[in-house]
Amino acid sequence: MTAVTAAGLIMNGTLPDVQYAGDLLKADGPGHDVTDAMGFNYYEDSITGELHVFNEFEEVKFEYNMSHEKRGCFLIFNQENFAPWLNLSARKGTEQDVISVRQAARLMGFEYIRVVHDATRDQIKFWLKMVGESDHSPYDAFGCAILSHGDEGDVVFAKDGPMHITDFTSPFTAENCKTLARKPKLFFIQACRGTKKDSGVELDAMSPNVDVVDGMPSPIKLPSQADFMIACATIPGYMSWRNTKRGSWFIQALLDCVAKYVKTLELMEIMTRVNSVVAHHFQSNTGDESDGSKQIPSIASQLTAQVYFFQDKLDENANCVVAEPDGIEESKVDISPNEKTSKQSSGFGKRLRRSFRRLKGGRKAEVK
């Protein structure tokens, strides 16, 4: 398959110094690595007999490089309707979440935003595979939001069945997507993770609307799973809540905190505030035994540095497209290496282009 930039695929549908001294090695000699040991390359001075680190660790960098040409690509998978055999209710209010996530992504500086509605498992895997195999070299980061029903075991639902969170993250590991190695990969997941309800300690109603549940440099070796942040709407085993008019609590809080703090705070500081807003400013108003329920998000970080978005590269004309999954057929993919001269030779290319609405001149997309 010919390489293609991630932006071309997303937008066009083509598819302080720290040194570790040798003194650490003197006490016990060289030894060998076991599962909980830190390994060093060392040599012995032929005159003094002292052990020295041969290749000292590179300077530790505590901030990601966010000064590439562009911020990057952001995928939004919005699941509102589901196959009848799944017995899952339509997710009323999710259209507001799409608007909020899109706004948050723009505020983070992402220029290439793709919204995919009601996709099947095969269609989602197709998009993840194509974007993961494309070129992210010019970009700072990658972002993805999943808006769906969920269940225990980190299960999230496509239109036609369950998927696992790792189905979404695996295509972007350092092993599978080398142009995103050592870059932050940010996942925001609005879905339940079980059936438990957090009753909280107070029962004062907060909203007149009805709240419903989202049920069910030199060569170095890097950990393949490094540089991910996976922000889930709730903790394992518990439900997450969505307001039928305002959208989910988690996404409301995410947009609010990003809008307020993206220019000044580091990502994990922002996400801590998201936790606080959800925990302290929301509780369910259902009119039944679930009334007064609470929620706390769960932020799992495998980031190896800090993420400061700043706004020096925020593109006010950032593009966003809204995609329907119809017509996506992996077997007929034909991708050109240059998005500016891309010409699809297969019928797939024409159908795919028709299924997307390219937004030019900074116009905002209407979410269906």
Buried (B, 14 or more C-beta within 10 A) or exposed (E): EEEBBBBBBBBBBBBEEEEEEBEEBEEEEEEEEEEEEEEBEBEBEEEEEEBBBEEBEEEEEEEBEBEBEBBBBBBBBBBBEBBEEBEBBEBBBBBBBBBBBBBBBBBBBBBBBBBBBBBBBBBBBBBBBBBBBBBBBBBBBBBBBBBBBBBBEBBBBBBBBBBEBEBBBBBBBBEBBEBBBBBBBBBBBBBBBBEBBBBBEEEEEBBEEBBBBBBBEEEEEBEEBBBBBBBBBBBEEBBBBBBBEBBBBBBBBBBBBBEBBBBEBBBBBBBBBBBBBBBEEBBBBBEEEBBBBBBBBBBEBBBBBBBBBEEEBBBEEBBBBBBBBEBBBBEBBBBBEEBEEBEBEEEBBEBBBEBBBEBEEEEEBEBE
